[in-house]
Amino acid sequence: MIAIRRAVRPFLGLIVAAGLVGASPPPVPARSGFAGFVDQSGRPFDPARLAGRPVLLNFIFAGCGTTCPLQTAELVATLKGLPPALRRTVRIVSVTVDPQNDTPAALRRYAATFGVPNDRWAFLTGNRAAMLRLAATYNGAGAIAEGFAATMHSTDVLLIGSRGMLIRRYRALPLDRNRLAQDLEMLAQFPALLTR
């Protein structure tokens, strides 16, 4: 009986894990999806930092006085609450929807306000076209048009795989930390799902 359970367990896990991947946009190759961005240190962002890891992606702007600070605080608390092994693997990418005002220095100050770990979390800024392209791909902004306003952005947190495929979208306010931790645990057990 134990041998049967051991043999069936991986298949059950795959069936459950398959629920992680729902209807999603076409994958965005990591290199082109994050082309044209720099991080909070002012260095061009290297998507290789994300290779083979679960990535949480969200859209913020440093001048926000409402949802963005709450969302960032939720992600900080989520990261701190993960078991150490999971915490070491996950990466977070926050893309500003206000690149005109959010310089690397502004994003660095914003990140420092929350005690964000720089080795696992990149705050990206870049040209407006790159931001709009990424936001449009992941439905990360409420108004992708000439009249785009920085305040019009999604507060969702997106779990994406190493090839840019959306795995799951979470409402961020409040963020379902337990669900997110379970999903990350599933991805740790079945890393092939990350290559989607």
Backbone as CSV, one residue per row, in Angstrom:
resi,resn,N_x,N_y,N_z,CA_x,CA_y,CA_z,C_x,C_y,C_z
1,MET,0.826,-1.199,0.000,0.000,0.000,0.000,0.866,1.257,0.000
2,ILE,1.940,1.264,0.804,2.829,2.418,0.851,3.503,2.630,-0.499
3,ALA,3.894,1.513,-1.139,4.540,1.621,-2.450,3.585,2.230,-3.475
4,ILE,2.316,1.868,-3.398,1.319,2.421,-4.327,1.175,3.922,-4.084
5,ARG,1.084,4.306,-2.805,0.971,5.734,-2.489,2.167,6.517,-3.021
6,ARG,3.374,5.963,-2.855,4.576,6.645,-3.349,4.556,6.765,-4.868
7,ALA,4.045,5.752,-5.545,3.990,5.787,-7.006,2.937,6.759,-7.511
8,VAL,1.819,6.862,-6.802,0.710,7.712,-7.243,0.931,9.174,-6.876
9,ARG,1.646,9.423,-5.789,1.805,10.793,-5.287,2.313,11.790,-6.339
10,PRO,3.382,11.464,-7.115,3.831,12.426,-8.117,2.759,12.754,-9.158
11,PHE,1.956,11.737,-9.535,0.913,11.987,-10.528,-0.197,12.852,-9.955
12,LEU,-0.555,12.603,-8.698,-1.561,13.454,-8.068,-1.061,14.886,-7.967
13,GLY,0.229,15.020,-7.630,0.806,16.354,-7.543,0.752,17.083,-8.868
14,LEU,1.024,16.365,-9.945,0.973,16.997,-11.265,-0.442,17.412,-11.625
15,ILE,-1.413,16.591,-11.257,-2.803,16.935,-11.536,-3.191,18.181,-10.763
16,VAL,-2.820,18.230,-9.485,-3.115,19.407,-8.669,-2.352,20.614,-9.214
17,ALA,-1.076,20.410,-9.541,-0.253,21.509,-10.038,-0.768,22.044,-11.357
18,ALA,-1.370,21.182,-12.149,-1.904,21.637,-13.432,-2.935,22.733,-13.227
19,GLY,-3.588,22.738,-12.078,-4.548,23.792,-11.772,-3.885,25.148,-11.611
20,LEU,-2.565,25.164,-11.419,-1.856,26.428,-11.312,-1.854,27.184,-12.624
21,VAL,-1.870,26.447,-13.719,-1.723,27.081,-15.014,-3.072,27.147,-15.694
22,GLY,-3.628,28.327,-15.748,-4.925,28.509,-16.367,-4.787,29.258,-17.673
23,ALA,-5.861,29.889,-18.098,-5.819,30.698,-19.293,-4.857,31.846,-19.055
24,SER,-3.939,32.021,-19.953,-2.944,33.062,-19.767,-2.496,33.604,-21.107
25,PRO,-1.846,34.767,-21.060,-1.364,35.328,-22.310,-0.246,34.475,-22.864
26,PRO,0.110,34.664,-24.125,1.243,33.922,-24.660,2.488,34.250,-23.857
27,PRO,3.419,33.287,-23.759,4.616,33.567,-22.979,5.393,34.733,-23.568
28,VAL,6.047,35.480,-22.688,6.903,36.583,-23.102,8.328,36.134,-22.849
29,PRO,9.131,35.973,-23.896,10.515,35.573,-23.636,11.141,36.559,-22.657
30,ALA,11.773,36.036,-21.613,12.268,36.896,-20.538,13.157,38.015,-21.056
31,ARG,14.028,37.723,-22.009,14.960,38.749,-22.470,14.246,39.896,-23.170
32,SER,13.258,39.574,-24.012,12.557,40.669,-24.694,11.525,41.310,-23.772
33,GLY,10.918,40.538,-22.878,9.911,41.078,-21.984,10.455,42.125,-21.032
34,PHE,11.720,41.961,-20.610,12.315,42.900,-19.670,13.409,43.750,-20.317
35,ALA,13.407,43.818,-21.637,14.392,44.652,-22.333,14.065,46.119,-22.088
36,GLY,15.092,46.922,-21.931,14.901,48.359,-21.774,14.671,48.823,-20.355
37,PHE,14.893,47.943,-19.368,14.694,48.318,-17.971,16.019,48.395,-17.224
38,VAL,16.045,49.236,-16.205,17.168,49.267,-15.260,16.582,49.059,-13.869
39,ASP,17.415,48.520,-12.963,16.919,48.260,-11.612,17.220,49.433,-10.685
40,GLN,16.892,49.257,-9.419,17.027,50.353,-8.458,18.477,50.752,-8.206
41,SER,19.414,49.924,-8.639,20.827,50.291,-8.498,21.316,51.077,-9.704
42,GLY,20.476,51.204,-10.739,20.855,51.918,-11.951,21.496,51.040,-13.004
43,ARG,21.595,49.736,-12.744,22.194,48.811,-13.712,21.120,48.268,-14.650
44,PRO,21.479,48.010,-15.927,20.518,47.352,-16.817,20.081,46.032,-16.190
45,PHE,18.780,45.766,-16.251,18.271,44.560,-15.612,18.619,43.347,-16.456
46,ASP,19.205,42.345,-15.817,19.576,41.104,-16.487,18.544,40.036,-16.154
47,PRO,17.703,39.654,-17.136,16.673,38.644,-16.872,17.237,37.292,-16.448
48,ALA,18.540,37.072,-16.648,19.144,35.811,-16.215,18.998,35.632,-14.708
49,ARG,18.795,36.740,-13.991,18.577,36.653,-12.540,17.315,35.861,-12.206
50,LEU,16.424,35.730,-13.177,15.140,35.058,-12.941,15.135,33.601,-13.399
51,ALA,16.181,33.184,-14.088,16.201,31.863,-14.726,15.911,30.747,-13.732
52,GLY,14.944,29.919,-14.095,14.615,28.741,-13.308,13.972,29.017,-11.967
53,ARG,13.480,30.234,-11.769,12.907,30.594,-10.472,11.469,31.069,-10.643
54,PRO,10.640,30.858,-9.616,9.310,31.477,-9.659,9.463,32.982,-9.486
55,VAL,8.706,33.730,-10.259,8.811,35.189,-10.232,7.449,35.785,-9.908
56,LEU,7.431,36.678,-8.939,6.233,37.453,-8.634,6.415,38.820,-9.277
57,LEU,5.476,39.189,-10.127,5.546,40.444,-10.870,4.389,41.333,-10.463
58,ASN,4.683,42.615,-10.214,3.609,43.565,-9.954,3.983,44.929,-10.522
59,PHE,3.002,45.816,-10.544,3.180,47.159,-11.090,2.888,48.172,-9.990
60,ILE,3.807,49.116,-9.819,3.694,50.111,-8.743,4.195,51.459,-9.251
61,PHE,4.100,52.485,-8.428,4.879,53.700,-8.655,5.201,54.311,-7.300
62,ALA,6.391,54.876,-7.197,6.918,55.312,-5.907,6.143,56.469,-5.302
63,GLY,5.496,57.273,-6.133,4.753,58.413,-5.620,3.356,58.072,-5.146
64,CYS,2.986,56.809,-5.204,1.641,56.370,-4.814,1.478,56.501,-3.297
65,GLY,0.326,57.022,-2.885,0.056,57.141,-1.459,-1.082,56.255,-1.008
66,THR,-1.518,55.340,-1.888,-2.657,54.491,-1.529,-2.306,53.008,-1.637
67,THR,-2.546,52.405,-2.787,-2.446,50.949,-2.897,-1.028,50.411,-3.006
68,CYS,-0.129,51.144,-3.656,1.221,50.606,-3.881,1.973,50.311,-2.584
69,PRO,1.981,51.226,-1.618,2.665,50.894,-0.358,2.049,49.688,0.348
70,LEU,0.724,49.581,0.290,0.068,48.421,0.912,0.467,47.132,0.206
71,GLN,0.493,47.182,-1.113,0.851,46.002,-1.893,2.297,45.597,-1.620
72,THR,3.187,46.573,-1.574,4.598,46.272,-1.299,4.754,45.690,0.103
73,ALA,4.055,46.250,1.071,4.110,45.723,2.440,3.595,44.287,2.498
74,GLU,2.535,43.988,1.737,1.998,42.612,1.682,3.054,41.654,1.128
75,LEU,3.764,42.074,0.081,4.783,41.204,-0.512,5.967,41.015,0.430
76,VAL,6.353,42.066,1.146,7.437,41.939,2.129,7.040,40.936,3.206
77,ALA,5.828,41.050,3.722,5.359,40.131,4.767,5.265,38.706,4.231
78,THR,4.814,38.565,2.985,4.721,37.239,2.366,6.098,36.616,2.252
79,LEU,7.062,37.382,1.764,8.426,36.882,1.605,9.000,36.454,2.952
80,LYS,8.807,37.270,3.976,9.327,36.936,5.311,8.659,35.700,5.893
81,GLY,7.398,35.459,5.517,6.661,34.330,6.062,6.927,33.002,5.374
82,LEU,7.652,33.025,4.259,7.940,31.781,3.543,9.009,30.974,4.269
83,PRO,8.951,29.658,4.159,10.052,28.854,4.703,11.358,29.284,4.028
84,PRO,12.480,29.224,4.743,13.753,29.710,4.197,14.110,29.152,2.820
85,ALA,13.843,27.876,2.580,14.192,27.285,1.277,13.405,27.942,0.145
86,LEU,12.123,28.207,0.365,11.317,28.875,-0.655,11.727,30.337,-0.804
87,ARG,12.010,30.978,0.308,12.397,32.393,0.290,13.641,32.601,-0.566
88,ARG,14.554,31.622,-0.536,15.790,31.754,-1.318,15.541,31.609,-2.814
89,THR,14.482,30.923,-3.211,14.277,30.668,-4.637,13.427,31.720,-5.336
90,VAL,12.459,32.286,-4.643,11.522,33.200,-5.297,12.183,34.545,-5.598
91,ARG,11.791,35.147,-6.707,12.239,36.491,-7.066,11.010,37.369,-7.252
92,ILE,11.137,38.641,-6.893,10.048,39.590,-7.066,10.529,40.703,-7.988
93,VAL,9.680,41.069,-8.939,9.981,42.161,-9.856,8.819,43.143,-9.783
94,SER,9.113,44.369,-9.366,8.125,45.442,-9.326,8.487,46.438,-10.417
95,VAL,7.571,46.640,-11.345,7.813,47.535,-12.485,7.033,48.823,-12.263
96,THR,7.715,49.960,-12.360,7.022,51.221,-12.188,6.177,51.551,-13.417
97,VAL,5.009,52.103,-13.169,4.162,52.585,-14.263,4.359,54.091,-14.448
98,ASP,5.338,54.643,-13.735,5.640,56.069,-13.831,7.145,56.255,-14.056
99,PRO,7.662,55.731,-15.183,9.117,55.783,-15.383,9.665,57.197,-15.513
100,GLN,8.844,58.146,-15.876,9.314,59.530,-16.008,9.782,60.082,-14.659
101,ASN,9.086,59.729,-13.599,9.433,60.223,-12.262,10.193,59.217,-11.415
102,ASP,9.998,57.943,-11.691,10.636,56.906,-10.873,12.020,56.561,-11.409
103,THR,12.989,57.359,-11.010,14.387,57.091,-11.339,14.868,55.915,-10.491
104,PRO,16.015,55.327,-10.827,16.554,54.288,-9.950,16.699,54.765,-8.498
105,ALA,17.123,56.013,-8.315,17.285,56.527,-6.946,15.943,56.597,-6.219
106,ALA,14.894,57.022,-6.925,13.562,57.086,-6.306,13.083,55.696,-5.919
107,LEU,13.325,54.714,-6.787,12.912,53.338,-6.487,13.752,52.751,-5.358
108,ARG,15.026,53.120,-5.303,15.892,52.646,-4.216,15.386,53.176,-2.875
109,ARG,15.008,54.451,-2.833,14.452,55.025,-1.596,13.134,54.343,-1.227
110,TYR,12.303,54.094,-2.238,11.017,53.421,-2.001,11.257,52.033,-1.408
111,ALA,12.164,51.273,-2.012,12.461,49.913,-1.528,13.011,49.943,-0.107
112,ALA,13.883,50.916,0.185,14.488,51.015,1.518,13.438,51.287,2.585
113,THR,12.392,52.011,2.225,11.312,52.303,3.170,10.697,51.026,3.720
114,PHE,10.683,49.970,2.899,10.047,48.713,3.282,11.055,47.634,3.689
115,GLY,12.336,47.951,3.681,13.340,46.951,4.031,13.402,45.816,3.034
116,VAL,13.263,46.147,1.765,13.238,45.137,0.702,14.630,44.525,0.509
117,PRO,14.716,43.182,0.424,16.013,42.528,0.169,16.404,42.668,-1.305
118,ASN,17.444,43.453,-1.596,17.842,43.722,-2.977,18.263,42.490,-3.752
119,ASP,18.748,41.465,-3.066,19.208,40.281,-3.792,18.053,39.474,-4.370
120,ARG,16.844,39.664,-3.885,15.705,38.884,-4.370,14.613,39.735,-5.014
121,TRP,14.772,41.037,-4.988,13.672,41.900,-5.421,14.222,43.026,-6.279
122,ALA,13.746,43.110,-7.509,14.178,44.175,-8.420,13.031,45.151,-8.649
123,PHE,13.331,46.424,-8.476,12.394,47.490,-8.830,12.883,48.067,-10.150
124,LEU,12.042,47.966,-11.178,12.487,48.325,-12.520,11.853,49.607,-13.033
125,THR,12.672,50.385,-13.700,12.209,51.556,-14.426,12.846,51.503,-15.804
126,GLY,12.353,52.290,-16.700,12.897,52.264,-18.053,12.106,53.198,-18.922
127,ASN,12.170,52.954,-20.209,11.411,53.846,-21.076,9.929,53.487,-21.045
128,ARG,9.124,54.458,-21.358,7.668,54.312,-21.275,7.161,53.203,-22.195
129,ALA,7.766,53.099,-23.380,7.334,52.075,-24.337,7.539,50.669,-23.771
130,ALA,8.681,50.443,-23.111,8.953,49.129,-22.525,7.947,48.814,-21.425
131,MET,7.644,49.833,-20.596,6.674,49.626,-19.520,5.295,49.315,-20.088
132,LEU,4.865,50.088,-21.087,3.546,49.869,-21.676,3.443,48.488,-22.326
133,ARG,4.521,48.065,-22.971,4.532,46.743,-23.612,4.369,45.641,-22.570
134,LEU,5.124,45.741,-21.478,5.046,44.724,-20.427,3.688,44.763,-19.729
135,ALA,3.199,45.965,-19.447,1.903,46.103,-18.787,0.787,45.568,-19.666
136,ALA,0.859,45.813,-20.970,-0.170,45.310,-21.883,-0.145,43.788,-21.941
137,THR,1.036,43.220,-21.942,1.165,41.764,-22.005,0.481,41.092,-20.827
138,TYR,0.658,41.646,-19.632,0.119,41.026,-18.426,-1.109,41.738,-17.878
139,ASN,-1.724,42.577,-18.704,-2.905,43.322,-18.267,-2.612,44.029,-16.944
140,GLY,-1.455,44.687,-16.908,-1.005,45.300,-15.671,-1.386,46.748,-15.513
141,ALA,-2.071,47.310,-16.506,-2.452,48.713,-16.400,-3.883,48.873,-16.865
142,GLY,-4.544,49.818,-16.267,-5.953,50.018,-16.576,-6.202,50.770,-17.859
143,ALA,-5.206,51.511,-18.335,-5.416,52.314,-19.539,-4.141,52.363,-20.351
144,ILE,-4.023,51.459,-21.295,-2.851,51.445,-22.161,-3.196,52.259,-23.395
145,ALA,-2.930,53.526,-23.337,-3.284,54.414,-24.439,-2.501,55.704,-24.285
146,GLU,-2.724,56.621,-25.202,-2.042,57.911,-25.127,-2.341,58.609,-23.809
147,GLY,-3.548,58.438,-23.296,-3.935,59.108,-22.059,-3.595,58.318,-20.818
148,PHE,-2.623,57.423,-20.914,-2.263,56.587,-19.764,-1.873,57.438,-18.566
149,ALA,-2.442,57.116,-17.427,-2.079,57.791,-16.181,-1.445,56.775,-15.246
150,ALA,-0.425,57.182,-14.524,0.301,56.261,-13.648,-0.609,55.623,-12.612
151,THR,-1.675,56.323,-12.231,-2.557,55.777,-11.208,-3.427,54.650,-11.742
152,MET,-3.451,54.466,-13.056,-4.281,53.425,-13.657,-3.453,52.156,-13.860
153,HIS,-3.311,51.403,-12.797,-2.582,50.147,-12.935,-3.222,49.082,-12.058
154,SER,-2.976,47.851,-12.420,-3.512,46.719,-11.672,-2.798,46.596,-10.329
155,THR,-3.530,46.173,-9.317,-2.901,45.883,-8.028,-2.686,44.386,-7.860
156,ASP,-2.867,43.626,-8.925,-2.651,42.180,-8.858,-1.163,41.854,-8.769
157,VAL,-0.891,40.688,-8.202,0.450,40.122,-8.189,0.393,38.905,-9.102
158,LEU,1.364,38.807,-10.004,1.372,37.726,-10.988,2.513,36.764,-10.693
159,LEU,2.206,35.485,-10.708,3.226,34.457,-10.592,3.529,33.998,-12.010
160,ILE,4.775,34.190,-12.443,5.137,33.796,-13.800,6.284,32.802,-13.781
161,GLY,6.341,31.995,-14.821,7.390,30.999,-14.964,8.615,31.575,-15.650
162,SER,9.632,30.747,-15.820,10.906,31.224,-16.332,10.834,31.657,-17.790
163,ARG,9.825,31.204,-18.531,9.665,31.639,-19.920,8.641,32.762,-20.055
164,GLY,8.163,33.264,-18.935,7.245,34.389,-18.980,5.778,34.017,-18.975
165,MET,5.450,32.731,-18.899,4.046,32.321,-18.899,3.403,32.649,-17.561
166,LEU,2.221,33.238,-17.630,1.468,33.523,-16.409,0.987,32.206,-15.814
167,ILE,1.330,31.978,-14.551,0.898,30.763,-13.855,-0.342,31.050,-13.023
168,ARG,-0.309,32.163,-12.262,-1.485,32.524,-11.479,-1.479,34.027,-11.211
169,ARG,-2.687,34.582,-11.117,-2.885,35.995,-10.783,-3.536,36.042,-9.402
170,TYR,-2.989,36.882,-8.509,-3.520,37.016,-7.154,-4.012,38.439,-6.940
171,ARG,-5.128,38.579,-6.294,-5.554,39.898,-5.835,-4.622,40.268,-4.683
172,ALA,-4.074,41.475,-4.732,-3.025,41.823,-3.770,-3.536,42.453,-2.488
173,LEU,-4.732,42.948,-2.488,-5.201,43.683,-1.310,-6.495,43.095,-0.771
174,PRO,-6.451,42.171,0.166,-5.240,41.597,0.756,-4.722,40.434,-0.096
175,LEU,-3.453,40.165,0.026,-2.829,39.065,-0.692,-3.077,37.775,0.072
176,ASP,-3.498,36.739,-0.648,-3.729,35.439,-0.022,-2.370,34.751,0.151
177,ARG,-1.721,35.053,1.274,-0.363,34.557,1.503,-0.303,33.036,1.572
178,ASN,-1.316,32.420,2.169,-1.322,30.961,2.266,-1.398,30.316,0.891
179,ARG,-2.278,30.831,0.047,-2.417,30.290,-1.316,-1.116,30.459,-2.091
180,LEU,-0.508,31.634,-1.985,0.741,31.892,-2.679,1.835,30.960,-2.188
181,ALA,1.941,30.770,-0.883,2.952,29.863,-0.327,2.723,28.435,-0.810
182,GLN,1.462,28.003,-0.868,1.159,26.657,-1.373,1.561,26.511,-2.832
183,ASP,1.289,27.548,-3.631,1.653,27.494,-5.050,3.170,27.432,-5.220
184,LEU,3.895,28.211,-4.429,5.352,28.182,-4.514,5.909,26.835,-4.076
185,GLU,5.285,26.248,-3.063,5.699,24.913,-2.615,5.473,23.889,-3.725
186,MET,4.328,23.995,-4.418,4.039,23.081,-5.526,5.075,23.242,-6.636
187,LEU,5.439,24.470,-6.941,6.445,24.702,-7.978,7.806,24.170,-7.555
188,ALA,8.100,24.221,-6.256,9.362,23.665,-5.762,9.375,22.148,-5.928
189,GLN,8.219,21.511,-5.739,8.121,20.058,-5.883,8.095,19.631,-7.342
190,PHE,7.552,20.495,-8.213,7.439,20.162,-9.633,8.021,21.298,-10.475
191,PRO,9.354,21.426,-10.474,9.997,22.556,-11.147,9.745,22.609,-12.657
192,ALA,9.311,21.505,-13.253,9.038,21.533,-14.686,7.940,22.529,-15.015
193,LEU,7.067,22.809,-14.060,6.005,23.790,-14.292,6.562,25.190,-14.520
194,LEU,7.762,25.458,-13.999,8.363,26.779,-14.160,8.803,27.046,-15.592
195,THR,8.998,26.005,-16.364,9.483,26.198,-17.733,8.357,26.489,-18.700
196,ARG,7.153,26.581,-18.215,6.014,26.911,-19.068,6.114,28.342,-19.524
